[in-house]
């Protein structure tokens, strides 16, 4: 039996918490072990970006200022259960004057359900170039188009508790077309808090958002999520390039570069509203046809 995608979401357990507050972890009596809050994101259990954000939060708690994250590489090992306590164990792999490396395991009932290796460094000046963003409708135009059709915002898992606002800048992954290019684009931002998060918290927010719609790119020419195929995130890598204000609209420009062996490779770039490249991501996801289904 496979999970069908539902357009309904259960009420948030921590509806009064901001995204920054939800992703914070707290120390335990065991050194370098932290406890994180859980959230029920519906059929997916705990959304993958929840692990990415909290694991990065736990790692940063062991890294000296002013170092910030420059990359992380992670694997989703098991489904996260919202009703079981969630812990993050950090292993200090390397520390130097200008850098640090950490391994982070997410644990439930003593079993590893997620693993991340993250690297940190001090900022420096250097040469710069970037790929330009795609030419898409503005967030205002995207919102106007949705309202024109009297459509509700799409209930992406990361929008749980109204902590994130998202608008399609392309057709959605529900608009199946065999001739479709495997590319998705969304605008996203978070509501402005009363206190502006620090640089590290802004990176944690971006880590949370980076999982997003990424795995859905590879299915676009072949069917619909959970109707014709089973999908889940397998691994996820992210590189940070520059700072951004996540309370202003950001463009998540995505595409699938390959599909084979029941897997899809998906690439994503996050741009600020003014077109600066902020973050690059790659994710491999399951792309497996459902036995007994006709598919598309």
C-alpha positions in Angstrom: 0.0 0.0 0.0 1.4 3.4 -1.0 0.6 6.8 0.5 -1.6 9.0 -1.7 -1.0 12.7 -1.6 -3.6 14.6 0.2 -4.4 18.3 -0.3 -5.4 18.5 3.3 -3.1 19.1 6.3 -3.6 18.4 9.9 -3.4 21.3 12.3 0.1 22.2 13.4 1.1 21.0 16.9 3.3 24.1 17.3 1.2 26.6 15.4 2.4 29.5 17.6 6.1 28.9 16.9 7.9 30.7 14.1 10.0 28.6 11.6 13.2 29.8 13.4 11.8 28.6 16.8 10.6 25.2 15.4 14.0 24.5 14.0 16.0 25.3 17.1 17.4 22.4 19.1 18.1 22.2 22.8 21.1 20.7 24.7 20.7 17.5 26.6 22.7 16.1 29.5 24.8 14.2 27.0 27.5 16.4 25.4 26.9 17.1 21.7 23.5 15.5 21.7 20.5 17.8 21.1 16.7 17.3 21.2 14.5 18.7 18.4 10.8 19.3 18.2 8.8 17.1 15.8 6.0 18.2 13.5 3.4 16.0 11.7 3.5 17.0 8.0 0.8 14.5 7.0 1.5 11.4 4.7 5.2 12.2 4.6 5.6 11.9 8.4 8.4 14.4 9.2 9.2 16.5 6.1 12.8 16.1 4.9 13.6 19.8 5.3 12.7 19.6 9.0 15.7 17.2 9.4 18.0 19.4 7.2 17.2 22.5 9.3 17.4 21.0 12.7 20.5 18.9 11.9 22.2 22.1 10.7 21.1 23.9 13.9 22.6 21.1 16.0 25.9 21.2 14.1 26.1 25.0 14.3 25.7 24.8 18.1 29.1 23.1 18.2 30.9 25.4 15.8 32.6 28.6 17.0 31.5 32.0 15.6 32.0 33.5 13.1 32.1 30.4 11.0 29.1 29.7 8.8 27.9 26.8 6.7 29.3 26.4 3.2 27.9 22.9 2.4 26.2 19.8 3.7 25.6 16.3 2.3 22.9 14.1 3.7 20.9 10.9 3.5 17.3 10.1 4.4 17.6 6.7 6.0 14.1 6.0 7.5 10.7 7.7 7.8 10.5 10.1 10.7 7.7 9.6 13.1 6.2 12.8 14.6 5.0 11.1 17.8 8.5 9.8 18.8 11.2 11.9 20.5 13.9 13.2 18.1 17.5 13.6 18.9 20.6 14.8 17.0 24.1 13.4 17.8 26.9 15.6 16.6 30.4 14.2 16.0 33.3 16.7 15.7 35.3 15.5 12.7 37.6 18.6 12.3 38.3 22.0 13.7 40.8 24.5 12.4 41.3 28.3 12.6 39.0 29.0 9.7 37.0 25.8 9.2 35.1 22.9 10.8 33.4 19.7 9.8 30.7 17.8 11.6 28.7 14.6 11.3 25.1 14.7 12.5 22.8 11.7 13.1 19.1 12.1 13.7 17.9 9.4 16.1 14.5 8.0 17.1 14.4 5.2 19.7 18.1 4.8 19.2 17.9 4.2 15.4 19.5 6.5 12.9 16.8 7.9 10.6 18.8 10.7 8.9 22.5 11.5 8.5 24.4 14.7 7.5 28.0 15.8 7.1 28.3 19.5 7.1 31.3 21.9 6.6 31.8 25.4 7.9 34.2 28.2 7.2 34.8 31.9 7.8 33.7 34.2 5.1 36.3 35.7 2.6 36.4 37.9 -0.5 36.8 36.1 -3.8 36.1 36.0 -7.5 32.4 35.7 -8.4 30.2 34.5 -11.3 26.9 32.7 -11.5 24.2 31.2 -13.8 21.3 33.7 -14.3 17.9 32.8 -13.0 15.1 31.7 -15.3 12.8 34.3 -16.8 9.5 33.7 -14.9 6.5 35.7 -13.8 7.1 37.8 -10.8 5.7 36.6 -7.4 3.1 39.3 -7.6 2.0 38.1 -11.1 2.0 34.5 -9.8 -0.2 35.4 -6.9 -2.5 37.4 -9.2 -2.9 34.4 -11.5 -3.8 32.1 -8.6 -6.4 34.5 -7.2 -7.8 34.9 -10.7 -8.8 31.2 -10.7 -9.9 31.5 -7.0 -7.5 28.8 -6.1 -6.1 28.2 -2.6 -2.4 28.1 -2.0 -0.9 24.7 -2.7 -0.3 22.9 0.6 3.3 22.1 0.3 4.6 20.3 3.4 6.9 23.2 4.3 4.0 25.6 4.5 2.6 23.8 7.6 1.5 26.2 10.3 1.7 29.1 7.8 5.4 29.4 8.4 6.2 29.6 4.7 4.5 31.3 1.8 4.9 29.7 -1.7 3.5 30.5 -5.1 4.0 28.5 -8.3 6.1 30.3 -10.9 5.6 27.4 -13.3 2.9 24.8 -13.9 2.6 22.4 -10.9 3.7 18.7 -10.8 0.0 17.8 -11.0 -0.3 19.1 -14.5 0.9 15.9 -16.2 2.1 16.2 -19.8 4.4 13.6 -21.5 6.0 16.4 -23.5 6.7 18.5 -20.4 10.3 19.5 -19.6 11.2 18.2 -16.1 11.5 21.7 -14.6 9.6 23.3 -11.7 9.9 26.8 -10.3 8.4 28.4 -7.2 8.6 31.6 -5.3 9.0 31.3 -1.5 9.5 33.4 1.6 8.7 33.3 5.3 6.6 35.8 7.2 8.6 38.6 8.8 9.4 37.9 12.5 9.5 40.5 15.2 13.3 39.9 15.6 15.4 39.4 12.5 17.3 36.1 12.6 21.1 36.1 12.5 23.1 34.8 9.5 23.2 31.3 10.9 19.5 31.2 11.4 19.0 32.4 7.9 21.0 29.4 6.7 18.9 27.0 8.8 15.8 28.5 7.2 17.2 27.9 3.7 18.2 24.3 4.6 14.5 23.7 5.6 13.3 25.2 2.3 15.8 23.4 0.1 14.0 20.0 0.2 10.8 21.6 -1.0 9.5 20.5 -4.4 12.9 19.2 -5.6 12.1 15.5 -5.9 9.1 16.2 -8.1 11.0 17.4 -11.1 12.0 14.0 -12.3 8.5 12.7 -12.5 7.1 15.4 -14.7 7.3 13.6 -18.1 6.1 10.2 -16.7 3.1 10.6 -14.3 1.8 12.1 -11.1 3.3 11.7 -7.6 1.8 8.7 -5.7 -0.7 8.0 -8.5 1.7 6.5 -11.0 5.0 6.5 -9.0 6.3 6.2 -5.5 8.7 9.0 -4.6 10.8 9.8 -1.7 14.0 11.8 -1.1 17.1 9.6 -0.9 20.0 12.0 -0.5 20.4 15.8 -0.6 23.4 18.1 -1.0 23.5 21.9 -0.6 26.1 24.6 -1.2 25.6 28.1 0.2 27.0 31.0 -1.9 25.7 34.2 -0.4 23.4 35.7 2.2 19.7 36.5 1.6 16.7 37.9 3.3 14.3 35.0 3.5 11.5 37.4 4.3 11.6 38.7 0.7 10.5 36.5 -2.2 13.1 34.0 -3.4 13.0 32.0 -6.6 13.6 28.2 -6.4 14.7 27.3 -10.0 14.7 23.5 -10.4 15.1 20.8 -13.1 15.8 17.1 -13.4 19.1 16.3 -15.2 18.7 12.5 -15.3 16.4 9.5 -14.5 17.5 5.9 -14.5 17.4 2.7 -12.3 14.2 3.8 -10.5 15.9 7.1 -9.4 15.7 10.7 -10.5 18.5 13.3 -10.2 17.2 16.8 -9.4 19.1 20.1 -9.4 17.9 23.4 -7.8 19.2 26.9 -7.5 17.8 29.5 -5.1 17.9 33.2 -6.1 17.2 36.3 -4.2 14.5 38.6 -5.5 17.1 40.7 -7.4 18.6 37.6 -9.1 21.6 36.8 -6.9 22.4 33.1 -6.6 22.1 32.2 -2.9 22.2 28.4 -2.8 22.6 25.4 -5.1 21.1 21.9 -4.3 21.2 18.4 -5.7 18.9 15.6 -4.7 18.4 12.1 -5.8 14.9 10.7 -5.3 13.1 7.4 -5.8 11.2 7.3 -9.1 9.5 3.9 -9.0 6.4 2.9 -10.9 3.6 1.5 -8.8 2.9 -2.1 -9.5 -0.6 -2.7 -10.7 -1.2 0.9 -11.7 -1.7 1.9 -15.3 0.4 5.0 -14.8 0.3 7.6 -17.5 
